[in-house]
Amino acid sequence: MNRTGLKNVNATQDFVEMEKDIMSFWEKNDIEKKYLEKNKKSTKHFSFIDGPITANNPMGVHHAWGRTYKDIIQRYKNMQGFEQRFQNGFDCQGLWVEVGVEKDLGFNSKKDIQDFGLDNFTNACIARVNKFSKVQTEQSKRLGMFMDWDNSYYTMSRQNNLYIWHFLKVCNERGLLYKDRSATTWCPRCETGLSQHEQADGYEMIKDRSVFVFFKLKPSEGKDENEYILAWTTTSWTLSSNVLLAVNPELKYVKANINGKTVYLGSDGAKRLNIKEFEEINVNQLLGREYESLLDIPAQKGIEHKIVEWDLVDAKTGCGVVHIAPGCGQEDFELGMRLKSDIISPIDSTGHFTVGFGNLDGKYAHDVTEEVIDDLERKGLLFKVEEYEHSYPHCWRCHTKCLFRLEDNWFLDVLKIKDELKEQVDTVKWNPAYVGKRMLGWLDSMGNWMISRKRFYGLALPFYECSHCKNLHVVGSLEELKEHAVKPELVDKLDDIHRPWIDEIEIKCPKCGEKVKRVTDVGDCWLDAGVVPFSTLNYLENRKYWEKWYPADFITEMIEQVRLWFYSMLVFGTVLEKKVPYKEVMCFAELRDENNERMSKTKPNYVKFDDAADKVGSDILRWNFASASIGANMRFGWPTLEDVKRRFYIQLWNSYNYFVTYAQLNGWKYKDFNLDKVTNLMDRWLVSKTNKLVSDVSSSIDSYNIATASRDIEEYCKDLSQWYIRRNRTRFKEGDLYALGTLHYSLMTLSKLIAPFTPYISEVIFQNIVVNLGIESFESVHLADYPLANEQKIDEKILKDMELVRSITSNGMKIRERAKLNLRQPLCRAYVNVKDPELSQIIKEELNVKEIIFSEKQDLGENMISEGEKENRITIDCNLTSELRNEALINEFMRRYKDYRKSKGLKVGDLVTLYLKIEDSLTKKIFEEFIKNNFSVFNAKSVVINEVDEVDIEIEVMDTKIGVSIN
């Protein structure tokens, strides 16, 4: 500490270590706790709900993107004085966690779990959640997040699960809950069905062997006995369960002779298969005709096979005829149900064929393709095999290739309330706007919500289905469970309402009095997250409190959450209160690597959060995320982060260092400075620019345009460094009170303005130039108030004039470039359309010309070069005199001399004895004259010419060598 009160700044600061020091400062001084309590008595409040992060693994950098946005908004609102809830959330149940625990334990099937013991497995899942929630909490703190960590919500909590019970009871009372048998997308490893919304991103491009198969038509009156119909499929295993063949009456069909067979197929298919000779037929000739089963197996006995019409058959793929197996696909199932056809379900929960399928019995469905193809070929029923690349569902959690299986599941009839859901969507402000259209599109394409899973660790569905009278009773609370329980005392002893403990509770059927067990299914994990706006706000216990915070003013998550968390909350809000749980939603796109490839934990391109924070620091990560466009995928890589560090972080740090250096050097004191007495044009410009920035940034954040705010700040920091500081170097060196005071005002404002974005560097700057100087009573920048723009300090004319000046000087630099004259070469005059002498002086100094002449008409002469149009037009006289050349020589030398001093580790103010060795007499004379009039620029005690034999370096300037040494 020196007499200014400012601490020295390390010009080569290790920012990662700096952040760790700041974390220690926050912890030592309870800054986070004080931050959380800052606005407890405020009359205004802002409601935010944290979308729960899955507590299943350490965070990757993609998690840091969304968490950065959340923290920026909450910090901003906190500095504005809004009371808030700072409740972090952890997603704790479902396949995410189960698959992780199975990997830990080396399990590969449900049987492994059952052998291990369901109680042990559930406890292992809970232990994993507890472990990684702690890890993620520490990582989030390292990111710079301030949250009420001790009050985080966990979706596995009793309260959260009981709130879902209440919701499901309401759904049942409204007629929205039902059980149905359907052909479900099925994971054979996890042995559970998967819902439409969670599976939407679970598709992967794969190559399958598609087959074109002859189905023999049964003879009918007047028909050839050698007739066949050609059908196509990519899933050979489903041919065992074929019941129907479908054609589309809107398409054209033909008859052809193939290998001695009379074959019917689609016209486009015939052309695609290079069948040269065929005749068109009326498709009605095919409808209703029966055909023989491909396989002589028990499962096919007594099945009626016939050709039916279906408008989903298209001409683009296959051959215009689709094989239908209602037990092996949802669309097939729906068609079969509509036509009341037979349905064959061929596989068990592990994807293996059940008994009744001949040679396929006990075999894994995805492994029988070659066997089926060989069998068809032996029978003469195989026309062609093609490799076919297509998008196919895989388990979203374990990535196993899915199957389709007939199974009983529980559904919410969301189609019944679709119009209500869409009405609620229209009340939300979506950012970007297309996200709202995406939500409406999802609501138009979705099916009913399959909420049950054939798994173990998750919400225990409170459904008690009586096998005696078929009554379904949905329990809505523990009190209700106890009321109906066969042994009420067991309910009191329930420490955990997960399986297997909840399964021990039987109830008496309210309708017939028989004992009823709970269904063994657990709930979709998106029920767990969807209930959060109710369970975390004490909806059932404290209505007034809930009304204060519901709906949330703002939520933000990745775009995929449209059909996941946003959708599930929308359903909960609409069913329970006919009111969506959020007012405004901000979505961001996907984080990718530098090659635009999706990041994945299974790929080498995955970046752990800890690695990134340790390498570049959290502030730089945060700034990178904050300045990204939310509507486009972000490419993440180290060169990008280094660029962020260079163009923003280091530039800001250098400006801060520059101020402290010259404030210390000149003994600057804040109390001597009065912002209202600023008169210098550059100072007035910076004050205007600063207040304009505060206004613009606040407006952008209020609209959740974080990238715009970030870019405005970054541009301002560039102007501060490369325009204001550079233009005022002489004033700083001379200790000008108002130059230093205005720069301090700018940095002090900036420290608070960027606090929500980059909490670490803002704290460092604030501590040194505000706290250490006793300017404000706030202990931390994060306890300070967010800057308010002083509209009276915004001089639009100055801002416009300076913009014009910079445009003119930019054009002047283009002229120098064209003339190949660097800036150290003075020029005699320039002509501009600017009358103001202060503005002209800036142009003169910026372009290193001796004279600025006002001229509306700029005539060209020899070596007179012009650039620009109208107001920003400039003409420069590029003729060089000997005096101008000599001055250029000195300028170039001074630049090299300053670099030489830096290489020796010398700072501003370190005085030396400078020795020059100049052999050329004319050059020596030029230097002697310059030293006499400009001695101070050398930062030297004395300058000695030609009194040294050996020099440290030789500087060559304009074909002249000058030896240099310092002592």
C-alpha positions, 0 to 999 in steps of 0.5 A: 500500500502506498500514499494513494491507498491503492495496491500494486497491480501485477501486470502478468497476473495469474488469473486462475490463482487470482480467482482462488484468492477471491473465493477465499476472500468471499468465504472468509468474509461470508460474502455469499451469505450477505449477498443472499440476505441483501434484499430480504426486506425489499418491497420488490421481488424477482422469481427465478426457478432453477432447472435441476441439474442431474446429480449423476456426474461431475459438470462438463463445460456445457453445464457451465453455459446455462449456469452462467446465464442463471447467475448473471440474471440473479446477480443483476437483479440482486444488485438492483435490490430485488428480493429473490429465492436462490434455490439450486436444484438437483435432478435425482431419480430415473434412468440417469442415476440407475444406469450410472449405478449399474455401471459402478456395480458392473450390472448389465440387467434387471436380474443383477439388480434384483439379485443385489437387492432392491433396497441396496440398489435404491440406497446406492442410487441415493448415495450416488446423488449425494456424492455428485450433488456435493461435487457439482455444488463445489464446481458451481461455486468455482464457476462463481455462482452464489446460491443458497446451497444449503437449501437446494431442492432434490427431486428425490425428496419426500416432499417432491414425490408427494406433490406428484402424488397430489398431481396424479390424483388431480389428473385421475379426478379430471379423467386424464389418467389411464392405462393402455396396452401399446407398442412402445419404444423399448430399451432391452437393456434397461427393460423399460418403455421410453416416452415420446418426449424423452426419446426425441433426441435418442435417434442415431444414424445407423445402417441396417440390412433392409429386405424386399420379401415376396408374400404369396397371395392366396388363390382366388376366383379367376386369379393366378395361383403364382401371385405374390406381393412384394413388401419391404422392411428394415427390421427383419425380426418383425416379419415373424409377427406380420399380420397385415400388408398395407398399400396406399390407394393414392399411389400407383401400383403395377404387376410385373413378372419377376423370376417367374412369379407374378408380382404386385408392387408400387409403380415408383418401387418398380422403377427404383428396383430397375424392373423394366416391364410391368403393367399398371393395375387398379389398387382395388384389385389388391385390397382385402386379398389374403396371403400366406404367412411367411413362417410356419410357426405356432405364433402364426397359427390361426392368424388372418393375413390380408392386404389393407389400405393405409395413407401412411404408405409413401412412394419415396422408400421401399416398394409401395407395400409396407409389412405391418406387425402391430405388436412391433411398432406404435403406428402398426399397433394403432392401425391394427387396433383400428382394424381389429386385427390380430396382434402378435407380441414376439419378444420379452423384456430383454428383447429375446423371442418368446416361445412360439417362434420356431428357430427364433425362440430365445434369440435376441431380436437384433441378432436374427437378421441373417438367419431370417434372410437365409430362411427367406432365401431358402424358401424362394421368398427373398427378392433383394437385400439392401444396406439402408441408412436411417435414423433409428431410436436408441435409449437416451440414457444407455444408447442401446438400440431399441426395439418395439414391444407390446406392454401395458403402460400408464398415460396422461391424456394430454391430448384432451387438454391440448388446447388449454396447453396452447393457450398457456404457451401464447402467454409466455414470452419466448427468447428467441421467438421461434422457441414458442413456435417450437413448443406449439409444434411439439404440442401439435405432434405429441402423443399422450404422455407415457408416465410409467417405467418398468424400473426401480429407482424413481417416483413410486406411482401411487396407483392401487389397481384392484384385481377383484373389482378393477377399481383404480385408486390413486393415493394423493398423500401419506395421510390418505395412504394411512387412511386406506392402509391395511396396516396404518402403522407401517405408513408411520414407519416409512422413512423412504417412499421409494421402492422397495419400502413403499411396496410393502404397504397394501390398502383396502380397496375403497370400492370392494374392501379387498387387499390391493398392492401398489402397481410396481411401475415408477414414474417418468423422471420429467414428472420429478422436474415438472412439479418443482414450481409447486413442491419448492414453493409450498403450494399445498402448505402456504398458498400465500407464499406460493402466490408471491413467487408463482409464476417465475419471472424468468427461466432458462435452459437449453433448447431441448428442454422445450419438450422436456422440462418446459413441457412438463411444467406446462402440463403441471401448471395447466392441470393444477392452476390453469396457469403456466409456471413461467412468464419468460423463457430464454433458450440457448443452443448446443455446445459443440467442439471446434469442428462443430461436432457434438460434445459427448462424455463418450468422445475425446472432445468432451471437456470437463468443467474442472479442466477448463476452470483450471486452465483459463479461469471461470471468468473467461468461461463465463464471458465466452458464454455470455457473449455467445448468440443464444440462437446458434450452436457454440463452438468451444475450444481453447483458441477461442477462449484465449481470444476472449482472454486477449480481446476482453479480459487482458485489455480490461486488466491492462486499463486497470493496471494503467490507472493504478500505475499512474495514480500511484506515480502521481499521488492521485487522490479521489477526494480531489476529483469532482466529476461535475467539474470535468471540462476536457472533451475526451473526459466529457466523452468518456463520462457520456460513453460510460453512462450510455453504456450503463443505460444500454447494458441495463436495457439489454439485460432487462430484455435478457439480451445478455450477448448484446450487453456483453458485446457492448461492454467489450466494445466499451473496454476496447474504446477505453484502452485504445482510444481514451487511454491512448489519446491521454497518455501525456495527461496521465504521465503528467498526473492530470487530476481529471484524466485520472479521475475520469478513468477511475470513474470509468473503471469503478462503474465498470467493476459494478457493471460487469460484476454479474458477468465476471464476478472475480475480476470485478471484485479485484478491481472494486476492492482496490479502487473502491474499498481501499480508497474508502469510497463506498461502504460496501464490503464487496462489489456483489453487495453494491448497487448496480449502476444507474445511468445519469441521463444528464451526463449523456451528451449525444452531440459529443458522442456523435462528434467523436464517432465522426472524428474516429471515422475521419481518422480511420479514413486517414489511416487508409490513406497512409496505408495506400501511400505506404506511410506509417504513423511515425512519419509526420505529414504536413497537412490534412483537409477535413469538413470539421470546424470545431478546433478541439475535434480538429486537434484530435484528428491532427494528433491521431494522424500525425499531421502538422496542420488541419485545414477546414475545407468543404471542397477538397481539391486534389493535387500532386500526392494529395489523397482522399478517402470517405464521403461527405462529413467523414471525407479527408484529404491528406498532403502526402508530400515529404520534406527533410524535416518531416523525414527527420522527425519520422526517424526520431519517432521510429527510434523512440518506439524501438527504445521503449521496447528495449526498456521493456525487455530490460524489465524497466517500468515507467519512472525507472530513470537510467543513464542512456548511452547512444552511439551515432556515427552519421553526423547528420543523424547525430545532429538531429538527435542532439537537437531533439534531446535538448527540447524533449529530454523527459521522453527518454525516462533518463537521468542523462543521455550521452552520445558517442562516449561508449565503445561497446553498446548493448544493441543496435537499432536500425532506423531508416538505413541508419544504425544507432547503438544503445546501452543503458546503465 
